[in-house]
């Protein structure tokens, strides 16, 4: 008996996977930068420290999205 | 540019850029272990250019800098002010030489991705970031062992103070993995994937613009092509930002790892 396809996805599944992988880091970077700007607005004299730590936070958060890009190429389909 | 030449040879069928972009045919010493393609040549060229710049800038340094020495001093001072002093403090200034080299090496390797006619970030090949990450790994471990001794370094990194003894069963493997394995891996992958994605994005925009303008299926497609070309230019500007930020982040993380390794408790 043939299995009945009720729904089918054609095209690149990897692109959908990357879209999913981008959600979390997108929210994460938004929070990191938003909080850093909030801190800078409250205490402009701390700008240097906050900016450095903001970039560190971005670097760690962004790694997840980049793994998404990489895996999309590893499992193409 | 390679994407566009591939398209030209295929006529009017369009295929999105793929990883084949990063494996161009060999140019020199084909079939030997020293085989070189254009990416390696770009790497060599940029290394030479960077060495030439710093040799010219600091060949005979004067107290009152003039000419190219000004540019060189601004360059070194940027790393010292924004990375070394900010993270490591004044006692960490001995690492300025390594961190400056690292920053400008990565910057030079990244920026080839947006220079017309070169058009390929050298760091998009995994070998270059891996080598730079390995040197950073050696430097921060060496700094930690020198500051605290081998035992003290391992103890302060693997056994976080102030948690119940039982928790070490769980925490020590995690700490070992994140400090000694994941650090160099993420350091190199972050740089490589960023550059790879940026390059693919630019190739996608420019090749799509070229295809829309010269092989249109309808009247509106050339207009669309011009729009896509504008987006490509915007993304080139964005890449310019990414190029500097990635060099900054790589150097900043190395400085953070050094400072974490030399501090007694982290």
Boltz contact constraints between the chains, C-beta under 6 A:
constraints:
  - contact:
      token1: [A, 52]
      token2: [B, 86]
      max_distance: 6.0
  - contact:
      token1: [A, 55]
      token2: [B, 249]
      max_distance: 6.0
  - contact:
      token1: [A, 59]
      token2: [B, 249]
      max_distance: 6.0
  - contact:
      token1: [A, 63]
      token2: [B, 186]
      max_distance: 6.0
  - contact:
      token1: [A, 63]
      token2: [B, 190]
      max_distance: 6.0
  - contact:
      token1: [A, 66]
      token2: [B, 190]
      max_distance: 6.0
  - contact:
      token1: [A, 66]
      token2: [B, 193]
      max_distance: 6.0
  - contact:
      token1: [A, 69]
      token2: [B, 193]
      max_distance: 6.0
  - contact:
      token1: [A, 69]
      token2: [B, 197]
      max_distance: 6.0
  - contact:
      token1: [A, 70]
      token2: [B, 193]
      max_distance: 6.0
  - contact:
      token1: [A, 73]
      token2: [B, 19]
      max_distance: 6.0
